């Protein structure tokens, strides 16, 4: 998710916070107390990316600054949900909304061993995104693209990219 290339595809993402993680629980409390959130269910809220950025800076500025200054080889020891949310806001350039879901699974741990190396597992699910096909393909390529998108059922048989 976090690379040198900025993601302009993602508009709405879903992030899971864990009730028994102290930082996640604090983030959840801040989001629930924020007047600008939209309640989707008992354990799910929607917040604009700009509001999330403002909330993170207001409540976690010191932690953001500290973790950003670390070398990538030791970031797994210090990175928290705040770090990943901040990186997500920086790297997902088209991000407009973030859906937060609270999970009550007691046994969850974000640190995993991959090839005997400790790594943090943090995933973000893209709920909605936009691909600007006109920026990728030339007008001469559109008939072929229309056929592919119709076969994949992205477009209906009577729809076409013009």
Protein Blocks (a to p, Z undefined) as FASTA:
>chain_A
ZZfbdcfkbmbdcddddfklmklmmmmmmmmmpmkbccfbfkbccddfklmmmmmmmmmm
mmmmmmmmpcfklmmmmgcfklmmmmmmmmmmmbmbdcddddfbfkbcfbdceehiacdd
dddddfbdcddfklmpcfklmmmmmmmmmmnomacfkbccZZ
